[in-house]
Amino acid sequence: MKIAVVALGKIGLPLAVQFAKKGHHVIGCDVNPKTVELVNAGTEPFPGEAHLDAYMKEVVASGHLTATTDTTTAVAASEAVVIVVPLFVDNDGIPDFGWMDDATEKIAAGLKPGTLVSYETTLPVGTTRNRFAKALEKGSGLVAGKDFHLVFSPERVLTGRVFADLRKYPKLVGGINESSTAAGVKFYEAVLDFDDRPDLTQKNGVWDLGTSEASEMAKLAETTYRDVNIALANQFAIFAEGANIDIAKVIAASNSQPYSHIHQPGIAVGGHCIPIYPRFYLWNDPQATVVSAARAANAAMPAHAVLLLSKALGSLQGKKVVVLGISYRGGVKESAFSGVFATVAALQAQGADVVVQDPMYTDEESTRLGFTPYAIGSNGGNVDAVILQADHSEYKLLTAKDFPGVKAVVDGRRALDPANFPGVDFRVIGAPAR
């Protein structure tokens, strides 16, 4: 089968490689010429994705994967098109469809009868049918559901472990009509493999959700549920601090009960899922007060970390503070919607002199993001305090000696060992001060 994958980012490229590993001929499409050049050379364009480098070299060398900036021509040569173009929201929570609309226009220009089009980018409910079906019809002169098949099939993977997650989780598919759904199910059964999951209510594999709206809703429901759960844990944590309770022990006890799972609290989780997709749901359902309250609670956690630091140090005016972690989570080089931005802003608002360190970013990359880079150890100079924002494994063995002069630490991810910071005011979100 010939497949076009539109957008070779941290989800799209592993997907393209997965399809190619199954023996299909894949054309990866991207607007960035550098990304296209690297893929065609068999060179991994970003670090941190398990197995990507080896797998990509294999499928590029075999001719099963090529890349291009010409999306329209790639679509014209393909039997199936998978779209993984990013979709964000503005400051008012309104989705910005600009990139998606541009990609859809290019796809429509190359669309031919019989092609399957699958959107994997998480969307507000109704978008596949009410926005993109119409745009594809307008640009192609074809009729969705009759001349070409159209489905929504959400990505359900985390960067860093995409290939494992593709096998682990059922692939949800819903089309704009029965024939589209059937075509989508057949396609994904041909390009994916699945682990045996006796814990599931039905066999692991491609699951027919019936409609594109149901498939869109399924993705928003699972991510919004996580956001609400994290918010609950964060509010428990803030209460526990004042009540001299370690929330980690409470959560461990609660999670020992059947059907219970509470996330660990911490500085707000970033990436493209948790901060964004609940806002897609709120765009559909602005009366969802639980969801809006949860989003606000999680967005406030960087400021809470700074509040803990001010309780330890008093005034932060003129204090030198190191923020550890640009990435939104450990082991992944991705700064999108990371808590680092709000943390740095809150510190600067208190008059602190803020420096930032992340083992996955060069000093030049850090500077481009607007941060002042810091070198751990004596070369970085004396500091007053540290806030841990991302749980990179490299941070676990850090000690007070790595931060000369440090007087206070706020661990926003429970990733540091307090015993390594004797004599330092060491605070953990959701735990009594030590």
C-alpha positions in Angstrom: 0.0 0.0 0.0 1.1 3.6 -0.7 0.6 5.9 2.3 1.2 9.6 2.8 1.9 10.8 6.4 1.5 14.5 6.7 3.7 16.2 9.3 6.9 14.4 10.4 7.0 15.5 14.1 7.4 13.4 17.2 4.3 11.4 16.5 4.1 11.6 12.7 7.6 10.4 12.0 7.4 7.3 14.2 4.0 6.5 12.6 5.5 6.7 9.1 8.3 4.4 10.2 5.9 2.0 11.7 3.9 1.8 8.5 7.1 1.4 6.5 8.3 -1.4 8.8 5.1 -3.3 7.9 6.2 -3.3 4.3 4.2 -0.4 3.0 5.6 2.4 0.8 5.4 5.6 2.8 5.9 9.2 1.7 6.4 11.5 4.7 5.4 15.1 4.1 6.7 18.1 6.0 6.9 21.9 5.5 10.4 22.0 7.0 13.0 21.2 4.3 15.6 20.4 6.9 13.4 17.7 8.4 12.8 16.2 4.9 16.5 16.3 4.2 17.4 14.5 7.5 14.7 11.8 7.0 15.8 11.1 3.4 19.4 10.7 4.8 18.2 8.3 7.4 19.2 10.7 10.2 17.0 11.0 13.2 15.8 14.7 13.3 15.1 14.8 17.1 16.4 12.7 20.0 14.6 10.7 22.7 12.3 8.4 20.7 13.1 4.8 21.5 14.1 2.7 18.5 13.4 5.5 16.0 17.0 6.0 14.8 17.5 2.3 14.0 14.1 1.7 12.5 14.3 4.8 10.4 17.7 3.9 9.0 16.3 0.4 8.1 13.2 1.6 6.2 14.9 4.5 4.4 17.7 2.1 3.2 15.0 -0.3 1.9 13.2 2.4 0.1 10.0 2.0 2.1 10.2 5.5 3.5 11.0 8.8 1.6 10.2 12.4 2.5 9.1 15.4 0.6 7.8 19.0 1.1 5.3 18.5 -1.7 2.2 17.2 0.1 -0.1 17.4 -2.9 2.0 15.2 -5.1 2.5 12.7 -2.3 -1.3 12.5 -1.7 -1.9 12.0 -5.4 0.4 9.0 -5.4 -1.1 7.4 -2.2 -4.0 5.2 -1.3 -4.2 6.4 2.3 -3.4 9.7 3.9 -2.7 10.2 7.7 -2.6 13.7 9.1 -0.7 14.5 12.3 -0.4 18.3 12.0 -0.3 20.1 15.3 -3.4 22.0 16.5 -3.1 24.5 19.3 -5.4 27.0 21.1 -5.0 30.7 21.6 -5.0 32.6 24.9 -8.8 32.6 24.9 -9.0 28.8 24.4 -10.1 29.0 20.8 -8.5 26.4 18.5 -6.1 27.8 15.9 -6.8 25.7 12.8 -4.3 27.5 10.6 -1.7 24.8 10.1 -4.4 22.1 9.8 -6.4 24.1 7.3 -3.3 24.7 5.2 -2.4 21.0 5.2 -6.0 20.0 4.4 -6.0 22.4 1.4 -2.8 20.7 0.0 -4.3 17.3 0.6 -7.5 18.2 -1.2 -5.6 19.3 -4.2 -4.1 15.9 -4.6 -7.0 13.8 -3.5 -8.3 11.1 -5.9 -11.3 8.8 -5.7 -11.0 5.8 -3.4 -8.4 7.4 -1.0 -8.7 7.0 2.7 -8.1 10.2 4.7 -7.4 9.8 8.5 -7.0 12.7 10.9 -5.0 11.6 14.0 -4.4 15.1 15.5 -6.7 15.5 18.5 -9.7 17.6 17.5 -12.8 19.1 19.1 -15.9 17.0 18.6 -17.4 17.4 15.2 -14.4 18.9 13.5 -13.7 16.0 11.1 -17.2 16.0 9.7 -18.1 19.7 9.9 -14.8 21.3 9.0 -12.4 19.0 7.2 -14.9 17.0 5.2 -16.2 20.2 3.7 -12.7 21.6 3.1 -11.6 18.3 1.4 -14.7 18.3 -0.8 -14.3 22.0 -1.8 -10.6 21.5 -2.7 -11.0 18.2 -4.5 -14.5 18.3 -6.1 -15.1 14.9 -4.6 -17.8 13.8 -2.1 -16.7 12.7 1.4 -18.0 9.2 2.3 -18.8 8.5 -1.4 -15.8 9.3 -3.5 -13.2 9.1 -0.7 -13.3 7.7 2.9 -12.8 10.0 5.9 -12.1 8.9 9.5 -10.8 10.2 12.8 -8.4 7.9 14.6 -6.7 9.6 17.6 -3.1 9.1 18.4 -2.9 7.5 21.9 0.9 7.5 22.4 3.5 9.3 24.4 6.7 10.7 22.9 9.6 8.6 23.8 7.7 5.3 23.7 5.6 5.6 20.5 6.4 2.2 19.1 5.6 0.4 22.3 2.3 2.4 22.8 1.2 1.6 19.3 1.3 -2.0 20.2 -0.1 -1.6 23.7 -3.3 0.5 23.2 -6.3 -0.2 21.0 -6.5 1.9 17.9 -9.8 3.8 17.9 -11.5 4.5 14.5 -14.7 6.3 13.6 -15.7 7.5 10.2 -18.2 10.0 8.7 -20.2 7.0 7.5 -20.2 3.2 7.7 -18.1 2.7 4.5 -15.4 5.2 5.8 -15.2 3.5 9.2 -14.8 0.1 7.5 -12.0 1.4 5.3 -10.3 2.9 8.3 -10.5 -0.3 10.3 -9.1 -2.3 7.4 -6.2 0.2 7.0 -5.1 0.2 10.6 -5.3 -3.6 10.8 -2.8 -3.6 7.9 -0.3 -1.2 9.4 -0.3 -2.0 13.1 0.5 -4.9 15.4 -0.9 -5.3 18.9 0.1 -6.9 22.2 -2.1 -9.4 23.8 -4.1 -7.6 26.5 -6.3 -10.0 28.5 -7.1 -7.1 30.8 -9.2 -5.3 28.2 -12.9 -5.8 27.7 -12.4 -6.9 24.2 -9.5 -8.1 22.1 -6.7 -5.6 21.6 -6.6 -4.2 18.1 -8.5 -1.8 16.0 -11.8 -0.8 17.7 -14.7 0.5 15.6 -16.3 3.4 17.5 -18.9 3.9 14.8 -18.6 7.7 14.1 -15.9 10.3 13.9 -17.6 12.2 16.7 -17.4 9.2 19.0 -13.7 8.8 18.2 -13.0 12.5 18.7 -14.9 12.4 22.0 -13.0 9.3 23.2 -9.6 11.1 23.0 -10.9 14.3 24.6 -12.5 12.2 27.4 -9.3 10.3 28.3 -7.1 13.4 28.3 -9.6 15.6 30.1 -10.0 12.9 32.8 -6.3 12.9 33.4 -6.3 16.7 33.7 -9.1 16.6 36.3 -7.3 13.8 38.2 -4.0 15.7 38.3 -5.8 18.8 39.4 -7.4 16.9 42.3 -4.0 15.5 43.3 -2.5 19.0 43.2 -5.3 20.4 45.4 -4.8 17.5 47.8 -1.1 18.3 47.8 -1.6 22.0 48.7 -3.9 21.1 51.5 -1.5 18.4 52.8 1.4 20.9 53.0 -0.6 23.0 55.4 -1.8 20.0 57.4 1.7 18.6 57.8 0.9 15.5 55.7 2.9 13.8 53.0 0.4 13.4 50.2 2.5 10.7 48.5 1.7 8.3 51.3 -2.0 9.2 51.1 -2.1 8.7 47.3 -0.3 5.3 47.6 -2.9 4.2 50.1 -5.7 5.4 47.9 -4.3 3.7 44.8 -4.2 0.4 46.6 -8.0 0.3 46.4 -9.7 -1.3 43.3 -10.7 1.1 40.5 -8.7 4.0 42.1 -5.8 5.8 40.6 -4.7 9.3 41.6 -1.8 10.9 39.9 1.2 12.3 41.8 1.0 16.1 42.2 3.6 18.4 40.8 4.3 21.5 38.6 1.8 21.5 35.8 2.3 18.9 33.1 2.9 20.2 29.7 3.2 18.8 26.2 0.5 18.8 23.6 -2.0 16.7 25.5 -2.9 17.8 29.1 -2.8 21.6 28.8 -4.5 21.7 25.4 -7.1 19.0 24.8 -9.3 19.8 27.8 -9.6 23.3 26.3 -10.8 21.6 23.1 -13.5 20.0 25.2 -14.3 23.3 26.8 -14.7 24.8 23.4 -17.4 22.2 22.7 -18.8 22.4 26.2 -18.2 25.7 27.9 -20.5 24.8 30.8 -18.1 22.1 31.9 -17.2 23.8 35.2 -15.3 20.8 36.6 -13.0 20.8 33.6 -12.4 24.6 33.6 -11.6 24.5 37.3 -9.2 21.6 36.9 -7.3 23.5 34.1 -7.0 26.6 36.2 -5.7 24.5 39.2 -3.1 22.8 37.2 -2.0 26.0 35.4 -1.4 27.6 38.9 1.1 25.0 40.1 4.3 26.7 38.8 3.3 29.8 40.9 2.7 27.5 43.9 6.2 26.1 43.5 7.5 29.7 43.6 5.4 30.4 46.7 7.0 27.5 48.5 10.4 28.9 47.6 9.5 32.3 49.0 8.4 30.7 52.2 11.8 29.1 52.5 13.9 32.2 51.5 11.6 35.1 52.3 12.0 37.8 49.6 13.2 36.5 46.2 14.4 39.9 45.2 17.9 39.6 43.8 18.1 35.9 44.7 19.7 33.6 42.1 17.4 30.7 41.3 18.2 27.7 39.1 15.2 26.1 37.4 16.0 22.5 36.4 14.3 21.3 33.3 13.1 23.0 30.1 11.3 19.9 28.9 7.7 19.3 30.0 8.7 15.9 31.3 11.8 13.8 31.9 13.6 12.2 29.0 11.8 14.1 26.3 13.2 17.1 24.5 10.0 19.0 24.1 9.3 22.4 25.6 5.7 22.9 24.3 3.5 24.2 27.1 6.2 23.2 29.7 5.8 24.4 33.2 9.3 26.1 32.9 7.8 29.2 31.2 5.3 29.9 34.0 7.9 29.0 36.7 10.5 31.4 35.3 7.9 34.1 34.8 6.7 33.8 38.4 10.2 33.9 39.7 11.0 37.0 37.7 7.9 38.7 38.9 9.3 38.3 42.4 12.5 39.9 41.4 14.6 36.8 41.2 17.7 36.3 38.9 16.6 33.2 37.1 18.9 30.7 35.3 17.8 27.5 33.6 19.5 24.1 33.0 18.4 21.1 31.0 20.7 18.2 29.9 18.8 17.8 26.6 19.3 21.5 25.5 22.5 23.3 24.5 23.2 26.7 25.9 22.3 28.1 22.5 18.9 26.4 22.4 18.2 27.5 25.9 19.0 31.1 25.0 16.8 30.9 21.9 13.9 30.0 24.2 14.5 33.2 26.2 16.4 31.6 29.1 19.8 32.3 30.7 21.6 29.0 30.7 23.3 27.6 33.8 26.1 25.0 34.2 25.7 22.6 37.1 28.7 22.6 39.5 31.3 25.2 40.4 31.4 26.6 36.9 27.9 27.8 37.3 28.7 30.0 40.3 26.9 30.4 43.6 23.1 30.2 43.7 20.5 30.8 46.4 17.9 28.2 45.4 16.8 25.5 43.0 13.4 24.5 41.6 13.2 21.1 39.9 10.6 21.4 37.1 11.3 18.3 34.9 12.2 14.8 36.2 15.2 14.0 34.0 17.0 10.9 35.2 20.2 12.9 35.2 18.9 14.9 38.2 18.3 12.1 40.5 21.9 12.0 41.9 22.3 15.7 42.3 23.6 17.0 45.6 24.0 20.4 47.4 27.7 20.4 46.2 26.4 20.7 42.6 24.9 24.1 43.6 27.4 26.1 45.6 25.7 28.3 48.2 22.3 26.8 47.8 20.0 27.5 50.7 16.6 26.2 49.5 15.3 23.6 47.1 11.7 23.0 45.8 11.3 19.6 44.2 8.3 19.8 41.9 8.6 16.2 40.8 9.8 14.2 43.8 12.9 13.3 41.8 15.6 14.5 44.2 17.0 12.8 47.3 16.6 15.2 50.3 19.5 13.3 52.0 21.7 14.8 49.4 20.9 18.3 50.5 21.9 18.4 54.3 21.3 21.8 55.9 19.2 23.0 53.0 15.6 24.0 53.3 14.2 21.2 51.1 10.6 21.3 50.1 8.5 18.9 48.0 5.1 19.8 46.6 2.5 18.0 48.7 4.8 17.3 51.7 5.7 19.1 55.0 8.8 21.3 54.9 12.0 19.6 56.0 
